[in-house]
Amino acid sequence: VSTQSTGLLSSSRMNFDLTAVLNAAQSPDPNIRQAAEQQVQDAKNQNFPMFAVLLAHELANSEKPEGGRRLAGLILKNSIDAKEEVRKLQLINAWMAIDPNVRNEVKNSALKTLGDPSRPVRQTAAQLASRIAIIELSRDQWVECLDVLLKNVTERLDAPALRQASLETIGFICEEIDSPSVQAKSNPILTGVVQGMKDANLEVVEAATAALYNALEFCKANFDKENERNYIMATICECSRKPVPHIRVLAFECLVRVANLYYEHLTSYMQTLFMLTLEAIKNDEDDVAKQAIEFWTTLCEEEIDLIAEADEARELGSTEESTCKHYIKGAMNYLIPVLLETMTKQEENAEDDSWNAAMAAATCLSYIANTVGDLVVPEVVPFVTLHINNENWHFREAAAMAFGSILEGPRESIVPLIQQGLPVFIQHMKDQSLPVKDTTAWTLGRICQLHPATISAYFGPLLQSLIEGLRDETKVASNCCWAIYNLAESLETAEKETGPLSPHFELLISVLLQVSEREDSSEDNLRLSAYETISALITTAPIDCDRIFDQLLPAFLDRLDRTFAMQILSQDDRENQIELQGLLCAVLQSLTRRMNAKVKPQADRMMTSYIQLFQQKNSSIHEETLLAVGCLANVMERDFEKYMLHFRPYLLLGLNSWEEYSVCQVAVGVVGDLCRALNDGMAYYTDEIVTILLQNLQNATLNRSVKPPILSCFGDIALAISGQFEKYLTVVMSMLQQASATEVEDGDYELYDYLNQLREGIFEAWTGIIQGLRSDNKAQLILHHADYIVAFVEKIANEPEDNVEDTVIRGAAGVIGDLAHSLGSKVRHLLQRESIHKFITDCLNNDSSPQTKDVAAWAKQVIAKLQ
């Protein structure tokens, strides 16, 4: 391979046969393969720019073996991309640090290969070119690649392979990037893609239709223009009739996307879409039918949201932004019979997790029920009545599924039908057909979840059928666990003396423990379901079941101890052990919360087991164990201090686990638990904890969801150690001020949620700090920061109501009250401003929650006393 055009590479040549190495890397012999993989890694480490060019040239060389060319492209793509965000950023930075001439040589090779005769090679080149484009376009570089790709599509009519691969590349780019560079090209992109959808070559049509799906989000301006919209919709509809099934699937996927993005523009096309989708559901292949059904499910989702918005607007006396067209109500008389027929076409031996048209139809029916409410009942119940006892199991199962699917949505009309149907469904728990029993158990679970008041007359037979079902096939048993879980949750007997489950509590726990130990309990999530149901029973049990907990706690500790002695011979054994330990930890948490201080006699044994669990090198176990320890600290209170010497290293390890951010988040929560348990006893540990928390806040790669709890945690620490927080005050208040300056772009609702969480954490921190310092007569230390705190409250008060959550308003009102209570007349000039008076008054007069109004009333009272 010549490297004369890249002077950067000339200083270091690689003396090995890349083609041979790539061939060896595909060898079935692990020794040969691993040696080749090591050579590849060594070459990357030695001189990545040169190796990148070598790989790109190998990909582009049509005389080389196809397998090696594809592997070269994949190695190169994976050298600039990764799933894990931190690693991904490192690889991107390494790519962008390469000399632009070298990068250009790689990019040109990738683009050249898009016209290769081999489709697998073209696909690899498309993946590589699009990955480079995604990286560079987001940095306003390689903008010309879009022009090259579009020119390939619109001008190279003599090269269908090149058009196909270029469209595939455009689709990959549009799927992942939302940069101004791409937005600016939305019109030519759309033109090229739609032209491709009309191509005579069906491979080009397929690539273009896939690309349109990813480009639709950029097409709002085009959909707002009737002529352009008509052209796009006509083209999609044409593709839904193409002879290639996968093109039809892609076309219906586009229609689903249109329904989601441009619902308000559908009216003119609904008659055509109605006919196309119903024809596909009735007569087309399963994959096509699923997408046609998904179109109606998506319309349901849109209409459910629009109806909810209209209801809210009526309550507030305002006008909703968009209007529901009630397409579902208009189509359901024709659509529901087709869905019900589809539900009878279950596969004889469908894999447990296979998504088929029958399942899609049932899901769509449940969405219709949520959209139209009671109107769905007369459309479905005759089918259920006719077929619930049909000799053909397909129809019995479909009838049970149909009834279960309409339990949510309808209100008055469904209740008497449940009461009439319960004896039939209980009887069907003994059906000869496994699918019928499975679906019946699911339907009974839905009844327990959504309509628990209807089961009182059949409580005994229902519970007995579910207990017997726990011994059935794993699919049935898992749904029976879920039904019992829902039954326990719905009865709400935790604080009552007794309840309907009291006489059956011991039997239920005993049978569920047996279920958890079944040899086949790893199938259909049965063991998970059994343990979750045990936890629910413990949490919701009435008081007369408390006596049983004293026996259960040591029994579950015994089970946990036995997991440490499990024989681990394979990765499956390890995963089985970790899952079981996590489930047992969750049950022990439920017992700890329920028994409260009564766990103390077993606390030493519990902590010994928890410390042993921390020695497992697994983040999910660490997370579950941290939760269990936090729960124990809450009930042990100051007595927990004796465990801190042994627990401290694992707490710090959790706080430092920023890459496993969920572990870090749980560890932050445990710090709060410890603060409430130990109070000033926490002061011995806070130096290192505060240091780590501050480092985490400054860590740009830490998942942002962890940062609001960290801010709140400073308030917990201050409340615990009172005046000793003084040494952290300057740096923490500075960090809180930086956090309060965070802004988000208008319309980004996901970031609005994050901003509200961040602000809630800020106010919780300020509240804890003010109250903690005040308890040690050091409130005057906060005076220096009072101006900024009040200014931030004023900023919150001036923002649109829809952008600020009630919890943030409550936090702001609470901080104002705390400032008044702690600093008195020293902050009178700040707190008696008209802006603060208006803020408090608005809290009392608008739609704030009762809790927020209580806090605002208290703040108003405290401010009034400032003289």
Residue, then its C-alpha position, 0 to 999 in steps of 0.5 A: v500500500s502506498t503511503q506517499s500521499t500521507g507524509l505523516l505515515s512515512s516514518s513508520r511502516m508496518n511490515f506484515d501481510l494485512t490480507a493474511v492477518l485478516n484471513a487468520a482473524q476469521s479462522p475457526d482455530p482459536n489459537i490462530r484467530q487470537a494471534a491474528e487479533q493480537q497483531v491487529q491490536d498491536a498495529k493499532n497501538q503502534n501507528f493508528p493513522m497508518f493502520a487506518v489507511l491500510l484498513a481503508h485501502e483493504l476495504a476498497n480493494s476489489e481484488k481482495p477476499e470479501g470476508g477480509r475486506r468486510l472485516a477491515g471495514l468493521i475493525l476501522k469502524n469499531s476503532i472510532d466508535a463504542k457503545e460506552e460513552v466514555r470510551k466512545l468520546q476517547l475514540i472520537n477524540a483520537w480520530m479527530a486528532i489524526d492529520p486531516n490528509v490521513r482522514n481524507e484518504v480513509k474517507n475517500s476509500a470508504l466513499k469509493t467502496l460504496g459502488d462495489p459489486s458486493r452488497p455486504v462490502r458496500q454495506t460495511a463501507a456505508q457503516l464506516a462512511s456514515r460513522i465518520a460523517i456522524i462524528e465530523l458533521s457534528r463538528d461542522q466538518w466533512v459537510e461535502c460528504l452529503d453533496v457527494l452522496l446526494k450526487n451519487v443518488t440523483e446523477r449516477l443513474d448508471a450505477p444502481a449499486l452506488r445509489q443503493a449504498s449511498l442511500e443506505t449511508i444517508g439513512f445511517i447519518c439521518e438516524e443518529i445526527d441532528s446537526p445544522s449541517v444535516q438540517a440545512k440539507s433537508n430539502p435535497i436529502l428528501t428529494g434524493v430519497v424520494q427519487g430513490m423510492k421511485d427507482a426501477n431497482l428494488e434494492v435502491v427502493e429498499a435503501a431509500t425507504a429505510a432512509l426516508y424513515n430516518a429523514l422524516e423528522f427533518c421534514k416538518a417544513n415539507f409536510d407543512k406544504e400540501n403539494e410536497r406532503n401529497y407527493i411524499m405520502a403518495t410515494i410511501c403508499e406506492c412502496s407499501r404495494k411493492p413486490v418485496p415484503h421488506i420494502r412493504v415493511l419499511a413503507f408501513e414503518c414510514l407511515v407509523r413514523v408519519a402518524n407519530l410526527y405529523y398526526e395533524h396532517l393525516t386527514s386527507y389520506m386516512q381513507t387510503l391508509f385505512m384500506l392499505t393497512l386493513e388489507a395488509i393486516k388481513n392478507d399480507e405476511d406477518d412482518v408486514a401485518k405487524q407494521a400495519i397494526e402498529f400504525w393504528t396503535t400509534l394513532c391510539e397513542e397520539e389520540i390518548d395524549l390529545i384527549a388528555e390534553a383537551d381534558e386538561a385544557r377544559e379544566l384550566g379554561s384554556t385551548e388545547e394546541s392540537t385537536c384530536k381527530h378521533y380516527i380510532k372512534g371512526a374506524m373501530n367498527y371495521l378495525i376491531p373485527v380484523l384485529l380479533e380475527t388476527m388474534t386467532k392466528q397464533e403460532e403453534n410453537a411460537e418462541d416465548d419472546s417472539w413478537n407476532a401479528a396476533m400479539a401486535a393485534a392484542t396490544c392494539l386492541s388494548y390501546i383502542a380500549n384506552t382511547v375510546g373507553d366504554l365504546v370498545v366493550p360492545e365491539v369485543v364482548p360478543f366475540v368473547t362470549l362466542h369463543i371463550n368455550n370454543e373447541n379450537w384452542h386458538f379461539r379460546e385463547a383469543a377470547a381470553m386475550a381480547f377480554g384481558s385487553i379491554l380491562e383498562g379504558p372502559r369504566e362502568s360497562i366492564v365491571p358487571l362483565i368481569q363479575q359474570g366472567l370470573p367463574v369462567f376464567i377460573q375454570h379455564m385455569k384448568d384448560q388442556s391448552l397451555p396458551v389458554k391457561d397462560t393467557t387466562a392467568w394474565t387476564l386474571g392478573r389484569i383483573c386483580q390489578l385494575h378491578p380488585a373490587t370485582i373479585s370479592a365474591y370469588f376471592g377463595p376460588l380465584l386464589q386457589s386457582l392461582i396457587e394451583g397455577l404456581r405449580d403449572e408450566t413456567k409461563v402459567a406460573s409466572n403469570c400467577c405470581w404476577a396476579i398474586y402480586n397485583l392482588a397483594e398490592s391492590l388490597e392495601t392492608a399494610e396498616k390494617e389489623t387483618g386482611p383477606l390474605s391473612p389466612h393464606f399468607e404462610l401458604l403463599i410464602s411457602v408455595l412461592l419459595q418452592v416455586s423459586e427453587r424449581e429446576d426450571s425457575s430460570e425460564d420465563n422469569l419465574r424465579l424473579s416473579a416469585y421473589e418479587t411477589i414474596s416482597a410484595l406480600i411482605t410489604t402489604a401484609p396486614i399486622d396479624c402477619d407480623r409474627i411470621f416475619d421473625q421466622l422469615l428473616p433468618a430463613f432468607l439469611d440462610r438462603l443468602d448464606r447458601t449462595f456463597a457456597m454455590q459451585i461456580l463452574s461456568q459463566d451461567d453458574r455465576e450469573n445464576q448466583i448473582e441473580l439469586q443474591g440480588l433477589l434475596c437482597a431485595v426480599l431482605q430490604s422488604l423485611t427490614r422495612r417491615m420489621n423496623a427495629k425488630v431486625k436488630p437481633q439479626a443485624d450483625r449477621m445481615m451486615t456480615s452477609y452484605i460485606q461478603l456480597f460487596q466482594q463480588k465483582n458485579s455492579s448490580i450486586h453492589e447496587e442491590t447490597l447498597l440499597a439493603v445496607g441503606c435500609l438497615a441503617n434507617v432502622m438501626e439509626r445510631d446503632f449502625e455506627k459500629y458497622m461503619l469501619h467495615f462498610r466505609p470502603y464499599l461506600l466510597l467505592g460506590l461513590n467513585s463508581w461514576e462509570e457504573y452511574s446507577v451504583c454511584q446514584v444509589a451510593v449517594g442515596v445511602v449517604g443520605d440514609l447514613c446522615r439521618a441514621l448517625n447524625d453528628g456521628m457522620a462527621y468522621y466520614t464527611d471529608e472524603i465523602v464531600t471530596i468525592l461528591l465534588q469531584n463527581l459534580q465536576n466529572a463531565t462524563l458522569n451521567r447527569s441523572v446522578k448530579p441532582p441527588i448529589l446536590s441534595c446530599f449536601g443538604d443531608i450532610a449539613l443537617a447531620i453535622s450541623g455547624q461542622f459543615e462550615k468548612y465545606l460551605t464556600v466550595v459547596m455554595s460555589m458549586l450550587q451557584q454554578a448548578s443554578a446557572t444551568e439553562v436548557e433550550d426551549g422545547d427540549y422537554e427531556l432537559y426540562d425534566y432534568l433542569n427541574q430535578l437539578r433545581e429541586g436538588i439545589f433547594e434541598a441542599w440550601t434548605g439542609i445547609i441553612q437549617g444545619l448551620r442554624s441548629d449550631n447558631k451559625a446561620q449568619l454564615i449563610l448571609h453572604h449568599a442570601d442575595y444570590i439565593v433570593a435572586f434565584v427564587e425570583k428567576i424561578a418565579n418569572e419562568p413560565e408555569d409549565n416549565v417549573e414543577d411543583t416540587v421546585i416551587r415548594g423548594a423555593a418557598g421553603v428556602i425563603g421561609d428558612l432564610a426568614h426563620s434563620l436570619g430574621s431582620k438581616v434579610r428583611h430587605l430581601l424577603q419583603r420585596e414585591s417580587i417575593h410577596k407575589f411569588i408566595t401569594d401565587c403559590l397560595n392562589n394557583d394550582s399548587s399541591p396542598q403540600t406546597k401551599d402549606v410551605a408557602a403559608w408557613a413562609k408567609q407567616v415567618i416573613a410577616k414577623l420580620q420587623 
